[in-house]
Amino acid sequence: MKIVILGPAHPYRGGLASIMHTMAREYQRRGHEVKIYTFTVQYPSLLFPGKTQYTDSPAPEDLHIERVVNTINPINWIRLGYRLKRECPDMILMKYWTPFMAPCFGTVARIARRNGVTKVICQIDNVEPHEHHFVDKPFNRYYLRAVDGFVYMSEQVHSELTAYTSVPAIFSPHPMFEHFGSAVESLEAKRRLGLDSNYDYTLFFGLIRDYKGLDLLLRAWRRWMPERRRLLIAGEFYASREKYLSLIDELGLKDSIILHDHFIPDDDVRYYFSAADALVLPYRTATQSGVTQIAYNFSLPMIVTRVGGLAEIVPDGVVGLCCEPSEEAIEAAMQRIYEGDTLQRMKANFAEERKRFSWEAMCDKLLEVLSLANRSND
């Protein structure tokens, strides 16, 4: 088949680009012709909350990546739509995670599908965004009704999706991130990160947004205050940095917190997941989280809150603990996970549990949806 993947890719950084690269390689391995069309402009600099959208790493030599998508130029959307209409790929695979992309993606999809051959299939992260705006619903409606089929990664997303469209949709859990490499010995990881080897570390990892509940974790940490343990916070602030620094001061946690507040390059991720003995994701809201799939790769036990699809991914008592999104519940979960041999028992369960999360299965599901979409037009 001819497959066009439309979404983030090199030179853009982060987990979404890694996902598109991985799926492209899997389809290439199966003998399909794959191109990735990525952005000339992803977000205007004014709207991007981080320091940079780009990676310094070299472009992958095994992938065909073209920068052709400008999310803020309607003329570009129309031209790209007609280009794809002429190219007649069997599948355009889109990644959808924010309504900001809807006008661009929806216009491209609507034009490209007019050739009667191309189907637009979407791997969807979110329907309703974590941070709401008044344009969300009309933007979602415009894009989601231009798609022939979906693969969703949590039941919450499926429930929200059915309010907009009834085209084929199949569940496949978020695959495990494997491109970060293997774990290293804990002392070596601590040395690499400049951490004091006399302490143990609990990890909060990922871009810092208000919905991720870091404030709940800080308040829970203050209630607990373990003596020989530090909370390692690793990730770039996409929310007010000053607000969280003020809260750390207010709670008297400066000596108990290690803050690495910058974007963590792919090459360094394994050191954070090797230096820590548990991960905490205290989210207030969620659909799913790519961070849990990094933890699966490194067999790192985790604490997640019962929001969105997190409890579907992290079975309570098996590879982690599930709790309510409150400081009291998070404190209790942290105490429980460090009791007796709990960590060791959970680590032993990862080998079996991670079998659920393969890229092969995700790519199979996308092709299954494509087949359903083709049949629905017969």
C-alpha positions in Angstrom: 0.0 0.0 0.0 0.9 3.6 -0.3 0.7 5.2 3.2 1.1 8.9 4.1 1.5 9.7 7.8 0.6 13.3 8.6 1.7 14.7 11.9 4.7 15.5 14.1 8.1 14.1 13.0 11.7 15.3 12.8 12.8 18.0 13.3 10.1 18.3 15.9 10.9 16.9 19.3 8.9 14.8 21.8 6.9 11.6 22.1 4.4 12.4 19.3 7.2 12.5 16.7 8.7 9.3 18.1 5.3 7.6 17.7 5.0 8.6 14.0 8.6 7.5 13.3 7.9 4.1 15.0 4.7 3.4 13.0 6.4 4.4 9.8 9.2 1.9 10.4 6.7 -0.8 11.3 4.8 -0.3 8.0 8.0 -0.1 6.0 9.1 -3.4 7.6 5.9 -4.9 6.2 6.7 -3.8 2.7 4.5 -0.7 2.4 5.5 2.6 0.8 5.5 5.2 3.6 6.0 8.9 3.5 5.7 11.2 6.5 4.4 14.7 5.9 5.2 17.0 8.8 5.1 20.6 9.7 6.8 23.7 8.4 4.8 25.5 11.2 3.3 23.3 14.0 2.5 26.0 16.5 3.1 29.7 16.1 5.9 30.7 18.5 3.5 32.9 20.4 1.3 29.9 21.3 4.0 27.4 22.1 4.6 27.3 25.9 8.0 25.6 25.9 11.5 26.9 25.0 11.7 25.2 21.6 9.7 22.9 19.4 12.8 21.4 17.7 15.3 18.6 18.4 19.1 18.9 17.8 19.3 15.2 16.8 20.0 14.3 13.2 17.2 13.4 10.8 16.5 9.6 10.7 18.1 8.3 7.5 15.6 5.4 7.1 12.5 7.6 6.8 11.1 9.7 4.1 10.1 13.0 5.9 8.8 16.1 4.1 8.0 19.4 5.8 4.9 20.5 4.0 2.2 21.3 6.5 1.5 24.8 7.8 -1.2 24.7 10.5 -2.0 28.4 10.3 -2.1 28.9 6.5 -5.4 27.9 4.9 -4.0 28.2 1.4 -1.4 25.5 2.4 -4.2 23.3 3.7 -6.0 23.4 0.3 -2.8 22.9 -1.7 -1.8 19.9 0.4 -5.3 18.4 0.2 -5.2 18.5 -3.6 -1.7 17.2 -3.6 -2.8 14.2 -1.6 -5.9 13.8 -3.7 -3.6 13.5 -6.8 -1.1 11.1 -5.1 -4.0 8.7 -4.1 -2.4 7.0 -1.1 -4.4 4.1 0.2 -4.3 5.5 3.7 -3.6 8.9 5.3 -2.7 8.2 8.9 -3.2 11.2 11.1 -2.4 11.8 14.8 -4.9 14.0 16.6 -4.3 15.4 20.1 -5.6 18.9 20.1 -8.5 20.8 18.4 -5.9 23.4 17.3 -5.0 21.0 14.5 -8.6 20.6 13.4 -9.0 23.3 10.8 -5.8 22.2 9.0 -6.3 18.5 9.3 -10.0 18.6 8.6 -9.5 20.6 5.4 -6.7 18.4 4.1 -8.8 15.3 4.9 -11.9 16.5 3.2 -10.2 17.4 0.0 -7.9 14.3 -0.2 -10.8 11.8 0.2 -12.6 13.2 -2.9 -10.5 10.9 -5.1 -12.6 7.9 -4.1 -9.5 5.9 -3.2 -7.9 7.5 -0.1 -9.2 6.8 3.4 -8.2 9.0 6.4 -7.6 7.0 9.5 -6.8 8.6 12.8 -4.9 7.5 15.9 -6.6 9.7 18.4 -5.1 10.7 21.8 -7.8 13.1 23.0 -11.2 14.4 21.9 -12.0 16.9 24.5 -8.7 18.7 25.5 -7.4 18.9 29.1 -7.5 22.8 28.9 -10.8 23.9 27.4 -11.6 26.7 24.9 -14.9 27.8 23.4 -13.8 26.7 19.9 -13.1 23.0 20.9 -16.4 21.5 20.0 -16.9 23.2 16.5 -13.2 22.4 15.7 -13.6 18.8 16.8 -16.8 18.5 14.8 -15.1 19.8 11.6 -12.2 17.4 11.9 -13.7 14.2 13.3 -16.5 14.1 10.7 -13.8 14.2 8.0 -12.2 10.9 9.2 -13.1 7.4 7.9 -12.0 5.5 11.1 -10.3 5.7 14.4 -8.1 3.8 16.8 -8.5 5.1 20.3 -6.5 4.3 23.4 -8.9 4.7 26.3 -12.6 4.2 26.8 -13.0 7.8 27.8 -11.9 8.9 24.4 -14.2 6.4 22.7 -17.1 7.7 24.8 -16.4 11.3 23.8 -15.8 10.3 20.1 -19.3 8.8 19.7 -20.8 12.2 20.4 -19.3 13.4 17.1 -19.2 10.5 14.7 -20.3 6.8 14.2 -17.6 5.7 11.8 -15.6 2.5 12.7 -13.5 2.9 15.8 -11.3 0.2 17.5 -9.5 0.1 20.8 -5.7 -0.5 21.0 -3.8 0.5 24.1 -0.9 3.0 23.8 2.2 0.9 22.8 5.3 0.8 24.9 8.1 3.3 24.2 11.2 1.2 23.4 13.5 3.7 21.6 14.8 5.1 24.9 17.1 2.2 25.3 17.7 -0.2 28.2 17.9 0.6 32.0 21.3 1.2 33.5 22.5 0.5 37.0 21.0 2.8 39.6 24.3 4.3 40.9 25.4 5.0 37.3 22.1 6.7 36.5 22.4 8.9 39.6 26.0 9.8 38.7 24.9 10.8 35.2 22.2 13.0 36.6 24.3 14.6 39.3 22.2 13.1 42.1 23.4 12.2 45.6 23.7 8.4 45.7 22.9 8.4 49.4 19.3 9.0 48.7 16.5 7.1 46.9 14.3 8.9 44.4 10.7 9.0 43.5 10.0 10.4 40.0 7.6 12.8 38.5 8.3 12.9 34.8 6.9 14.9 31.8 5.9 18.3 30.6 4.4 20.2 33.6 0.9 21.3 33.0 -1.7 22.2 35.7 -3.9 19.2 34.9 -1.1 16.8 35.8 -1.5 17.5 39.5 2.1 18.3 40.5 0.7 20.5 43.2 -1.2 17.5 44.7 2.0 15.5 44.7 3.9 18.3 46.4 1.3 18.6 49.1 1.3 14.8 49.5 5.1 14.8 49.8 4.9 17.4 52.5 2.5 15.2 54.5 4.8 12.2 54.1 8.3 13.7 54.2 10.5 10.5 54.1 14.0 11.0 55.5 16.2 9.2 53.0 14.2 9.9 49.9 13.9 12.8 47.4 11.3 13.7 44.9 12.8 14.1 41.5 10.8 16.3 39.2 11.9 16.1 35.5 10.3 18.1 32.8 9.8 21.5 31.2 7.2 23.9 32.6 4.3 24.5 30.3 2.5 26.1 33.2 3.6 28.9 35.5 7.0 28.0 36.9 6.8 30.7 39.5 3.5 29.2 40.9 5.2 25.8 41.6 8.4 27.3 42.9 6.3 29.4 45.3 4.4 26.3 46.5 7.7 24.4 47.1 8.9 27.4 49.2 5.5 27.6 51.0 5.6 23.9 51.9 9.2 24.0 53.0 10.3 21.4 50.4 13.4 22.9 48.9 15.7 20.4 50.5 13.5 17.5 49.6 12.9 18.3 45.9 15.3 17.9 43.0 14.0 19.9 40.1 15.3 19.3 36.5 13.0 21.8 34.8 13.9 21.4 31.2 12.9 19.2 28.3 14.5 15.8 28.7 16.2 14.6 25.6 15.6 11.1 24.4 19.2 10.0 25.2 18.7 11.0 28.9 15.3 9.5 29.6 16.7 6.1 30.6 18.8 7.7 33.4 15.7 9.2 35.1 13.8 5.9 34.9 16.9 4.0 36.2 17.7 6.4 39.0 14.2 6.2 40.5 12.5 3.2 42.1 8.9 4.4 41.5 7.0 6.9 39.3 4.0 9.0 40.4 1.5 10.4 37.9 -0.9 12.4 40.1 -3.1 13.6 37.2 -6.4 15.5 37.9 -7.6 14.6 34.4 -6.3 12.2 31.7 -7.1 10.1 28.7 -4.0 8.0 28.7 -0.3 8.8 29.3 2.8 8.1 27.3 4.8 8.3 30.5 3.2 5.1 31.8 4.5 3.4 28.6 8.0 4.6 29.3 7.7 3.1 32.8 6.6 -0.2 31.2 9.8 -0.2 29.1 12.0 0.2 32.2 9.9 -2.0 34.6 9.4 1.0 36.9 6.5 0.6 39.4 4.1 3.5 39.3 1.3 5.3 41.1 -1.5 6.7 39.0 -4.7 8.4 39.8 -8.1 6.9 38.8 -8.8 9.4 36.0 -9.4 8.8 32.3 -7.8 5.6 31.1 -4.9 5.4 33.5 -6.4 2.6 35.6 -6.9 0.6 32.4 -3.2 0.8 31.6 -1.9 0.3 35.2 -3.8 -2.6 36.9 -4.0 -1.8 40.6 -1.6 -4.0 42.7 0.1 -5.6 39.7 2.7 -3.1 38.2 1.5 -0.1 40.3 -1.1 1.4 42.5 -4.2 3.4 41.6 -5.6 6.0 43.9 -7.9 9.0 43.9 -6.6 12.4 42.8 -6.2 13.9 46.3 -3.1 14.6 48.4 -4.3 12.2 51.1 -4.8 9.3 48.7 -1.5 10.0 46.9 0.4 10.1 50.3 -1.2 6.8 51.3 -0.3 5.2 47.9 3.3 6.3 48.2 3.6 4.8 51.7 2.0 1.5 50.4 4.3 1.1 47.4 7.4 1.3 49.6 6.1 -1.3 52.1 7.9 -4.7 52.4 8.6 -6.3 49.1 5.9 -4.5 47.1 8.3 -2.9 44.6 10.1 -6.2 43.9 6.8 -8.1 43.4 5.6 -5.4 41.0 8.8 -5.4 39.0 8.5 -9.1 38.5 5.0 -8.6 36.9 6.2 -6.3 34.1 7.4 -9.0 31.7 3.9 -10.4 31.4 2.0 -7.1 31.5 4.0 -5.4 28.8 2.9 -8.0 26.2 -0.3 -6.0 25.8 1.6 -3.0 24.4 3.2 -3.6 21.0 3.5 -1.4 18.0 2.8 -4.4 15.8 -0.7 -4.6 17.5 -1.3 -0.9 17.1 -0.4 -1.0 13.4 -2.6 -4.1 12.9 -5.6 -2.3 14.5 -5.1 0.7 12.2 -5.2 -1.5 9.2 -8.3 -3.3 10.6 -10.0 0.1 10.8 -9.0 0.9 7.3 -10.5 -2.4 6.1 -13.8 -1.6 7.9 -13.8 1.9 6.4 -13.3 0.4 2.9 -16.1 -2.2 3.4 -18.5 0.5 4.7 -18.2 2.2 1.2 -18.7 -1.0 -0.8 
